[in-house]
Amino acid sequence: MERGSNITLTGMPGAGKSTVGVVLAKVLGYRFVDSDLEIQQSTGQLLHELIDTHGDEGFLEIENRVNAALKTERSVIATGGSAVFGKEAMEHLREISTVVYLKLPYECLEARLGDLTERGVVMKQGQTLRDIMREREPLYEKYAHLTIDVQQLDIKGVVREIVNAIHREKHA
């Protein structure tokens, strides 16, 4: 089945999805869509307000609904780190785009992230970054068409890897 003309970036918070997404969109001449901003615009609330108001499960339902309804072409979509919990959303994103998992090891994420609650990271009481990774990594891998290890790469390097991988895939 032919996938849509979009590219969706998934991965842990701090993996660089939004930063890479903006540069990738410029390089390809695509639109940039930040799914977290789409959620905020559709609800009129900030992410942490949604989590405070609706709880983690309620937020995940909202995130799933908004992401499953995304309709765009020739766009780079940067998802929130928890988007991978939304089965309908991820199946939709796999249909309309090439899903790229930006993979980064725990040590790098820990150094980049700082306070997880300030970032609006969906996490259960007492959950650590390592717990979150353990829970999410199998889902990132399950839904990804491509996985890019971004540890040794700068932004331009990540963009180059994505463009090359998508080019190879289309001409395989």
Phi, psi and chi 1 to 4 in degrees:
 res  aa     phi    psi   chi1   chi2   chi3   chi4
   1 MET       -  134.6 -177.2 -179.0  141.3      -
   2 GLU   -70.5  127.4 -176.1   68.6   22.2      -
   3 ARG   -83.6  157.4  -71.5 -165.0  -65.6  -94.3
   4 GLY   -64.4  177.6      -      -      -      -
   5 SER   -86.4    7.2   61.6      -      -      -
   6 ASN   -93.0  165.1  -55.9  -61.7      -      -
   7 ILE  -125.9  127.0  -61.4  167.8      -      -
   8 THR  -110.8  128.8  -63.4      -      -      -
   9 LEU  -100.4  127.4  -56.5  178.2      -      -
  10 THR  -123.3  166.9   65.9      -      -      -
  11 GLY   146.6  175.1      -      -      -      -
  12 MET   -64.7  154.8  -73.0  -71.0  -69.8      -
  13 PRO   -55.5  137.1  -22.7   32.4      -      -
  14 GLY    90.9   -4.0      -      -      -      -
  15 ALA   -76.5  -13.7      -      -      -      -
  16 GLY   101.7   19.7      -      -      -      -
  17 LYS   -58.3  -48.9  -60.6  176.6  -62.5  -71.8
  18 SER   -69.7  -44.4  -65.7      -      -      -
  19 THR   -63.2  -49.7  -50.8      -      -      -
  20 VAL   -64.1  -39.7  166.9      -      -      -
  21 GLY   -59.4  -42.9      -      -      -      -
  22 VAL   -63.1  -46.4  168.0      -      -      -
  23 VAL   -67.6  -42.8  176.1      -      -      -
  24 LEU   -60.6  -42.9 -179.3   61.2      -      -
  25 ALA   -61.1  -41.5      -      -      -      -
  26 LYS   -64.2  -44.9  -77.9 -176.9 -177.7  174.2
  27 VAL   -61.4  -40.3  165.6      -      -      -
  28 LEU   -88.1  -11.3  -64.4  173.1      -      -
  29 GLY    73.4   29.6      -      -      -      -
  30 TYR   -99.2  167.9  -79.9   20.9      -      -
  31 ARG   -81.9  151.3 -155.7  171.2  142.2 -113.8
  32 PHE  -107.5  128.5  175.9   69.2      -      -
  33 VAL  -122.8  120.3  176.4      -      -      -
  34 ASP   -99.6  112.0 -175.1  -43.3      -      -
  35 SER   -64.1  -28.5   71.7      -      -      -
  36 ASP   -63.3  -40.4  -76.6  -12.8      -      -
  37 LEU   -69.0  -35.2  -64.6  178.4      -      -
  38 GLU   -61.3  -41.3  -65.3  -68.2  -42.3      -
  39 ILE   -63.5  -45.9  -67.7  163.6      -      -
  40 GLN   -63.2  -41.4  -71.1 -179.0  171.2      -
  41 GLN   -67.3  -39.9  -76.0 -179.0  -34.0      -
  42 SER   -74.0  -23.6   73.3      -      -      -
  43 THR  -105.3  -18.8   61.9      -      -      -
  44 GLY    73.8   15.8      -      -      -      -
  45 GLN  -130.8  153.9  -71.5 -174.3  -76.2      -
  46 LEU   -74.0  157.8  -60.4  174.6      -      -
  47 LEU   -56.2  -48.0  -62.5 -177.1      -      -
  48 HIS   -65.5  -29.8   71.1   85.7      -      -
  49 GLU   -68.1  -40.5  -67.4  171.1  -20.7      -
  50 LEU   -62.3  -43.1  -71.8  166.9      -      -
  51 ILE   -64.7  -43.4  -66.7  168.6      -      -
  52 ASP   -62.0  -42.4  -69.7  -13.3      -      -
  53 THR   -76.2  -44.8  -54.3      -      -      -
  54 HIS  -106.3   -6.8  -58.4  -81.0      -      -
  55 GLY    76.3  171.0      -      -      -      -
  56 ASP   -60.1  -46.8  -70.2  -13.7      -      -
  57 GLU   -63.9  -42.7  -69.1  -55.1  -46.8      -
  58 GLY   -62.8  -41.1      -      -      -      -
  59 PHE   -62.7  -43.9  171.4   77.9      -      -
  60 LEU   -62.2  -35.2  -68.6  173.9      -      -
  61 GLU   -65.6  -42.6  -72.8  172.9   24.1      -
  62 ILE   -64.2  -46.8  -66.4  165.3      -      -
  63 GLU   -59.1  -44.6 -178.7  176.2   46.2      -
  64 ASN   -61.4  -46.2 -174.7   40.0      -      -
  65 ARG   -62.6  -47.3 -173.5  178.3   66.1 -116.4
  66 VAL   -65.4  -45.4  171.2      -      -      -
  67 ASN   -67.8  -35.1  -73.3  -22.7      -      -
  68 ALA   -69.3  -18.9      -      -      -      -
  69 ALA   -99.1   -0.3      -      -      -      -
  70 LEU   -60.2  127.8  -78.4  175.7      -      -
  71 LYS  -127.4  109.0  -68.8 -169.8 -177.0   -7.0
  72 THR  -156.4  157.7 -173.4      -      -      -
  73 GLU  -133.3  151.4  -71.3 -177.4   13.7      -
  74 ARG    48.5   52.8  -65.4  179.2   50.4   82.8
  75 SER  -130.7  151.4  -63.3      -      -      -
  76 VAL  -102.1  122.0  175.2      -      -      -
  77 ILE  -107.9  119.5  -56.3  162.2      -      -
  78 ALA   -98.8  119.4      -      -      -      -
  79 THR   -93.1  160.3   60.8      -      -      -
  80 GLY   -71.1  155.6      -      -      -      -
  81 GLY   -59.3  -27.3      -      -      -      -
  82 SER   -90.7   -2.6   58.6      -      -      -
  83 ALA   -56.7  -27.6      -      -      -      -
  84 VAL   -64.9  -15.2   76.3      -      -      -
  85 PHE   -78.4  -15.1  -67.9  122.0      -      -
  86 GLY   -89.3  100.3      -      -      -      -
  87 LYS   -58.9  -48.3 -175.8  179.3 -172.2  -62.1
  88 GLU   -62.7  -42.9  -65.4   80.1    8.1      -
  89 ALA   -63.2  -46.1      -      -      -      -
  90 MET   -68.2  -36.8  -68.6  -50.7  -61.3      -
  91 GLU   -65.4  -40.1  -72.2  172.3   -2.5      -
  92 HIS   -62.6  -46.9  171.4   67.1      -      -
  93 LEU   -63.6  -35.6  -68.8  170.0      -      -
  94 ARG   -66.5  -29.5  -81.1 -176.8   58.7   85.0
  95 GLU   -76.9  -39.1  -75.8  176.9   18.2      -
  96 ILE   -94.8   -1.3   68.2  163.8      -      -
  97 SER  -157.6  169.2   64.8      -      -      -
  98 THR   -90.0  120.2  -60.6      -      -      -
  99 VAL   -90.5  124.0  177.3      -      -      -
 100 VAL  -116.8  121.7 -179.7      -      -      -
 101 TYR   -92.0  117.3  167.2   32.0      -      -
 102 LEU   -88.2  105.4  -58.7 -176.1      -      -
 103 LYS   -96.5  131.5 -173.0  176.8  174.8  100.7
 104 LEU  -140.8  135.9 -161.7   58.5      -      -
 105 PRO   -70.2  159.7   17.7  -22.3      -      -
 106 TYR   -50.0  -48.0  172.2   78.9      -      -
 107 GLU   -59.4  -39.6  -66.1   72.9   24.2      -
 108 CYS   -69.0  -42.2  -65.7      -      -      -
 109 LEU   -62.5  -44.5  -73.1  169.6      -      -
 110 GLU   -59.1  -42.3 -174.1 -178.7   41.2      -
 111 ALA   -66.8  -35.4      -      -      -      -
 112 ARG   -79.0  -32.3  -73.7 -175.5 -175.3 -171.2
 113 LEU   -82.8  -44.4  -78.2  172.9      -      -
 114 GLY    68.5 -137.0      -      -      -      -
 115 ASP   -75.3  116.1 -174.0   -5.7      -      -
 116 LEU   -68.4  -35.2  -64.7  179.4      -      -
 117 THR   -67.8  -34.9   51.1      -      -      -
 118 GLU   -63.3  -28.6  -84.0 -177.4   22.5      -
 119 ARG   -83.6   -5.3  -76.4 -171.1   71.7  109.7
 120 GLY    73.2   35.5      -      -      -      -
 121 VAL   -80.1  128.7  174.6      -      -      -
 122 VAL   -73.1  117.4  174.4      -      -      -
 123 MET  -152.3  143.2   54.2 -164.5  -67.9      -
 124 LYS   -76.1  158.5  -63.1  174.2 -170.9   81.1
 125 GLN   -52.5  128.0 -170.8   70.7   33.5      -
 126 GLY    80.2    0.7      -      -      -      -
 127 GLN   -76.7  139.2 -156.0  172.9   28.2      -
 128 THR  -101.5  168.9   65.5      -      -      -
 129 LEU   -58.1  -40.8  176.3   60.1      -      -
 130 ARG   -63.1  -39.7 -159.4  175.2  -69.4  -80.4
 131 ASP   -61.7  -44.0  -64.0  -26.8      -      -
 132 ILE   -62.0  -44.7  -65.7  167.9      -      -
 133 MET   -60.4  -45.2  -85.3 -170.7   83.2      -
 134 ARG   -60.0  -36.9 -132.8  176.8  -96.5  123.5
 135 GLU   -75.0  -38.6 -174.1  177.1   36.2      -
 136 ARG   -91.0  -34.1  -66.8 -179.7 -176.8 -177.0
 137 GLU   -53.1  -45.1  -86.3 -168.8  -36.0      -
 138 PRO   -61.3  -31.7  -20.2   29.9      -      -
 139 LEU   -73.4  -41.5  -64.7  170.7      -      -
 140 TYR   -57.5  -45.2  -66.8  135.9      -      -
 141 GLU   -67.1  -37.7  -70.4  167.6    5.7      -
 142 LYS   -62.6  -44.0  171.3 -174.6  173.8 -179.5
 143 TYR   -88.6  -15.5  -70.0  114.6      -      -
 144 ALA   -74.8  136.7      -      -      -      -
 145 HIS   -80.8  -34.6  -66.1  110.1      -      -
 146 LEU  -135.2  144.1  -58.3  167.8      -      -
 147 THR  -120.0  128.2  -62.6      -      -      -
 148 ILE  -117.8  121.2  -52.9  -73.4      -      -
 149 ASP   -81.0  112.5 -175.5  -20.2      -      -
 150 VAL   -97.4    4.0  -61.0      -      -      -
 151 GLN   -57.3  -45.4 -178.9  179.1    7.0      -
 152 GLN   -94.6    7.3  -57.7  -65.9  -34.0      -
 153 LEU  -112.1  144.6  -58.4  171.2      -      -
 154 ASP   -85.9 -179.3   61.2    6.9      -      -
 155 ILE   -58.2  -47.0  -67.0  164.7      -      -
 156 LYS   -60.4  -38.2  -74.8 -178.6 -175.7  167.0
 157 GLY   -64.9  -41.1      -      -      -      -
 158 VAL   -64.4  -45.5  175.5      -      -      -
 159 VAL   -59.8  -45.6  168.0      -      -      -
 160 ARG   -60.0  -44.6 -170.1  170.6   41.4 -108.1
 161 GLU   -60.8  -43.5  -76.0  -70.9  -42.7      -
 162 ILE   -64.4  -49.2  -67.1  168.7      -      -
 163 VAL   -59.1  -45.7  169.5      -      -      -
 164 ASN   -63.9  -43.2  -69.9  -17.7      -      -
 165 ALA   -64.8  -41.8      -      -      -      -
 166 ILE   -67.6  -39.4  -71.5  172.2      -      -
 167 HIS   -62.1  -46.7 -177.4   75.2      -      -
 168 ARG   -60.6  -42.4  -81.0 -167.0  -53.6  -88.4
 169 GLU   -63.8  -40.8 -171.1 -177.5   58.9      -
 170 LYS   -69.7  -27.1  -78.9 -172.5  176.8  157.4
 171 HIS  -105.7   14.4  -64.7   89.9      -      -
 172 ALA   -81.4      -      -      -      -      -
